[in-house]
Amino acid sequence: MSRKVSITLVLSLVVFISGCIEELSRDDPRFRADPAEAAIAADVGFAAPEAAEVDLVEQMAAHRDAYRAALAELVKYYTTNGDATKLRWAQKEQASLVQYRYLMPAEAMQTALAATDSIEEADVLFEESNGLYWEAKRLVVIADEDKLRMALRGFNKLITNYPTSDKIDDAAYRAGQIYDHFGDYQIAAVYYQRAFQWDDNTPYPARFKAAYVLDRHLHMRKEALALYRLAIARESLNEGNTEFARKRIGEMTMDETRLPK
């Protein structure tokens, strides 16, 4: 038998064996999505704010609004009564108020929203914001972060003002990408999850992106594992993501005892 024929046979055998291993790996039970995990991902999410946080932020916002209103009345009073010194104090206090937004729209919105309605205003807002997003990403290495922030405001406005629009999953996914870019990983994970929670058939690889953020940035490996499995089951058209998910599942389940309880 010639050397050339021998090499051909060996290569054919390697390809055959590799194919069998690949076929077996695809049936590996480690890659199967668990229905209970899928339900948690769809109904709650793995990085969503706790109810206690939502309640506290809402209480704080109510008190803050009352405080600002009272301060405005104080400014009005001192203006009317001509007390220049106290007016200056009140105006200085009014100008120095810092207002942080502790919960982003998709964090505070219900997971049970459904992206069902075709709303022209929402469609226009999405196209404008999406246009800004792609303009900002035109330079591969350096993004225009001012335009990203403008796009983010548009996506959040869409989610807040048109919560039944069929564009809320699109807006959530794009906003998630922007928060991801800025390193706001916990918020990004929530937005990625909202995309598939609000539209179970969303065309975006939202489950994979949520899994990646939970895995690589938040170190929530058990939660990431569940979402990697769901990504394989529901987002298999993206072969690169699927192969990465299989690899990570294999690595994370090599020794189950290493996963945090």
C-alpha positions in Angstrom: 0.0 0.0 0.0 1.4 3.4 -1.0 2.2 6.0 1.6 -0.3 8.4 0.0 -3.1 5.8 0.3 -2.2 5.1 3.9 -2.3 8.8 4.8 -5.7 9.1 3.1 -7.1 6.1 5.1 -5.8 7.5 8.4 -7.3 10.9 7.6 -10.6 9.4 6.7 -10.6 7.4 10.0 -9.9 10.6 12.0 -12.7 12.4 10.3 -15.1 9.5 10.9 -14.1 9.3 14.6 -14.3 13.1 15.0 -17.8 13.0 13.4 -18.9 10.3 15.9 -17.6 12.3 18.8 -19.3 15.4 17.6 -22.5 13.6 17.1 -22.3 12.1 20.6 -21.4 15.5 22.1 -24.6 17.0 20.6 -26.7 14.4 22.5 -24.8 14.9 25.7 -27.3 15.5 28.5 -25.2 18.3 29.8 -26.3 20.4 26.9 -30.0 19.9 27.5 -32.1 22.9 28.8 -33.8 22.1 32.1 -37.5 23.1 32.0 -37.3 24.5 35.6 -34.3 26.7 34.7 -36.1 27.8 31.5 -39.1 28.9 33.5 -36.9 30.9 36.0 -35.1 32.6 33.1 -38.4 33.5 31.4 -40.4 34.5 34.5 -37.8 36.1 36.8 -34.3 36.3 35.3 -31.0 35.6 36.9 -29.7 39.1 37.4 -32.9 41.0 38.0 -33.2 43.4 41.0 -34.9 42.0 44.0 -38.4 43.1 45.0 -37.0 44.8 48.1 -34.7 47.0 46.0 -37.6 48.0 43.7 -39.7 48.9 46.8 -36.9 50.9 48.4 -36.1 52.8 45.2 -39.8 53.6 44.7 -40.1 54.9 48.3 -37.0 57.0 47.9 -38.3 58.5 44.6 -41.6 59.5 46.3 -39.8 61.1 49.2 -37.4 62.8 46.8 -40.2 64.2 44.8 -41.9 65.5 48.0 -38.6 67.1 49.1 -38.0 68.8 45.7 -41.6 70.1 45.7 -41.2 71.5 49.3 -37.9 73.1 48.3 -39.5 74.8 45.3 -42.2 76.2 47.6 -39.5 77.5 49.9 -37.8 79.3 47.0 -41.1 80.7 45.9 -41.8 81.9 49.5 -38.5 83.7 49.9 -38.8 85.2 46.5 -42.2 86.7 47.4 -41.1 87.9 50.8 -37.8 89.4 49.6 -35.5 87.5 51.9 -32.4 87.5 49.7 -30.1 85.6 52.0 -32.4 82.7 52.6 -33.5 82.7 49.0 -29.9 82.3 48.0 -29.5 79.4 50.4 -32.6 77.7 49.1 -31.6 78.2 45.5 -28.2 76.8 46.2 -29.6 73.7 47.8 -32.0 73.3 44.9 -29.2 73.5 42.4 -27.0 71.1 44.2 -29.5 68.2 44.3 -28.0 65.1 42.6 -30.6 62.6 41.2 -29.4 59.1 40.4 -31.5 56.7 38.5 -31.1 53.5 40.6 -33.3 51.3 38.4 -33.2 51.5 34.6 -36.5 51.1 32.7 -36.1 47.5 31.8 -35.1 46.6 35.4 -38.2 48.1 36.8 -40.6 47.0 34.0 -42.5 43.7 34.4 -41.0 40.6 32.9 -44.5 39.6 31.6 -44.7 42.4 29.0 -45.2 41.2 25.5 -43.8 42.7 22.3 -47.1 42.4 20.3 -48.4 45.8 19.0 -47.3 47.6 15.9 -47.0 51.2 17.0 -45.8 53.8 14.5 -44.3 56.2 17.0 -42.4 53.4 18.6 -41.2 52.1 15.2 -39.9 55.6 14.3 -38.2 56.0 17.7 -36.5 52.6 17.3 -35.2 53.4 13.8 -33.8 56.8 15.0 -32.1 55.2 18.0 -30.9 52.2 16.0 -29.5 54.5 13.4 -27.5 56.4 16.1 -26.3 53.0 17.5 -24.9 52.0 14.2 -23.4 55.4 13.5 -21.6 55.2 16.9 -20.3 51.7 16.0 -19.1 52.7 12.6 -15.5 52.9 13.8 -14.7 49.3 14.9 -12.0 50.2 17.4 -13.4 53.3 19.0 -17.1 53.9 19.4 -18.7 57.3 19.5 -19.9 57.1 23.1 -21.9 60.3 23.0 -24.0 58.8 20.2 -24.3 55.6 22.1 -25.8 57.5 25.1 -28.2 59.3 22.8 -29.3 55.9 21.3 -29.6 54.5 24.8 -32.0 57.3 25.8 -34.1 56.5 22.8 -34.3 52.8 23.5 -35.2 53.4 27.2 -37.8 56.0 26.1 -39.3 53.4 23.8 -39.5 50.8 26.6 -41.1 53.3 29.0 -43.6 55.0 26.7 -44.6 52.0 24.5 -44.4 48.9 26.7 -46.6 46.8 24.4 -44.7 47.7 21.2 -43.3 44.9 19.1 -40.0 46.8 19.3 -39.4 46.5 23.0 -37.3 43.3 22.7 -35.3 45.0 20.0 -34.8 48.1 22.2 -33.9 46.0 25.2 -31.3 44.0 23.3 -29.6 47.1 21.8 -29.7 48.9 25.2 -28.1 45.8 26.7 -25.3 46.0 24.2 -24.7 49.6 25.1 -24.7 48.9 28.9 -22.3 46.0 28.1 -20.0 48.5 26.3 -19.9 50.8 29.2 -19.2 48.0 31.7 -22.6 48.1 33.4 -22.7 44.4 33.3 -25.5 43.6 35.8 -27.8 46.1 34.0 -26.8 44.6 30.6 -27.6 41.1 31.8 -31.1 42.2 32.8 -31.7 43.9 29.4 -30.5 40.9 27.5 -32.9 38.7 29.5 -35.8 41.2 29.0 -35.3 40.8 25.2 -36.3 37.1 25.3 -38.7 37.5 28.2 -40.7 40.0 26.2 -40.4 38.1 22.9 -39.7 34.4 23.3 -38.9 34.3 19.6 -36.7 37.4 19.5 -34.3 37.1 16.6 -31.4 38.3 18.7 -28.9 35.9 20.6 -30.1 37.4 23.8 -29.8 34.2 25.9 -26.2 33.7 24.8 -25.3 37.3 25.5 -26.9 37.2 29.0 -25.0 33.9 29.7 -21.7 35.4 28.6 -22.1 38.5 30.8 -23.2 36.4 33.8 -20.3 34.0 33.2 -17.4 36.2 32.3 -18.2 39.4 34.1 -20.5 38.7 37.0 -19.1 35.2 37.8 -22.6 33.8 38.2 -21.7 30.5 36.7 -24.7 28.3 37.6 -27.0 30.9 36.2 -24.8 31.3 33.1 -24.8 27.5 32.6 -28.6 27.5 32.4 -28.6 30.3 29.8 -25.9 28.7 27.7 -28.1 25.6 27.6 -31.1 27.6 26.6 -29.0 29.4 23.9 -28.1 26.0 22.4 -31.7 25.0 22.4 -33.2 28.2 21.1 -30.5 30.1 19.2 -28.7 27.4 17.3 -28.6 29.4 14.0 -25.6 31.2 15.4 -23.0 28.5 15.1 -20.2 30.5 16.6 -22.2 31.2 19.8 -23.4 27.6 19.9 -19.9 26.1 19.8 -18.7 28.6 22.4 -21.6 27.6 24.7 -20.9 23.9 24.3 -17.2 24.5 25.1 -18.1 26.5 28.2 -20.7 24.0 29.4 -18.1 21.3 29.0 -15.6 23.3 31.0 -18.0 24.2 33.7 -19.4 20.7 34.1 -16.1 18.9 34.0 -16.1 19.0 37.8 -19.6 19.9 39.1 -18.3 20.3 42.6 -16.5 23.5 41.6 -19.8 25.2 40.8 -20.9 27.5 43.6 -23.9 26.1 45.6 
